[in-house]
Amino acid sequence: MTDEMLTQLGMNLAVPAFIAFLMFVIWDLAKKSNAGKMGTFALFIALGVGFLGYTIKIVLQFVINK
């Protein structure tokens, strides 16, 4: 396995798994703090914007390279 293959594997598997874990952490934080519907929404928006940017980057790279 080359370095490039390992990097690609990590970007395709590890980063989305890490994002899913962080979404669980945000949900758990909202639940434990009794944030309510609006507070939970605000947490996901405020903390999830970076994930959205990463997802958009992946989609744009796929479209450009295709």
N, C-alpha and C positions, 0 to 999 in steps of 0.2 A: 504494500500500500504506500503510495507516494504522499508527500506532504499536501499536494493539491487535492488529492482524493479525500484525505482526512479533514481538511478545511471545508471542503464542499459538504461532506457528511455532517460535520458539526453545524454548518449553517442551515442545512436542510432538516436536521433532526433535533439537535440540542437547543438551538435558539427558540424554535416554536414550543418545545417542551418547557423551556424556562419561562416563556411568555404565559403559557397556560398556568404554570405554577404561580406566577405573580398575580394573575387574574384571580386565582383562588385566594391568595393572601389578601387582596383588596376586598373580595367578598366577605372573607372571615373578619376583617377589620371592621367593615360596615355592620356586620351582624353583632359583633361583640360590643360595639359602641352604641348600639340601638340608634343608628343613623336615620332610619325611616326610608321611605321610597326616594324622597328628594335628595337626602344626604347620600344614599347609596349611589344614586345617579351622578351626583356631583363628584364623589370619590372616583367612580369609574371614568368620568370625563377628565378630571384633573390628572389622575395617575395613569390613565390609559392612552393619553395622546401620543406618548412616545411609541407605544406598540402600534398605533395606527400609522404613524410615520414610517416605521420599519416595514409594515405590511405594504404600504403604498410604494416604498422603495423597491421591494421585491417584485411587485407587479410591474412597475415601470421598467425594471431591468429585463424582465421576461419579455415584455412587449418590444422593447428596443432591440434586444438580441434576436428576436424572431424575425 
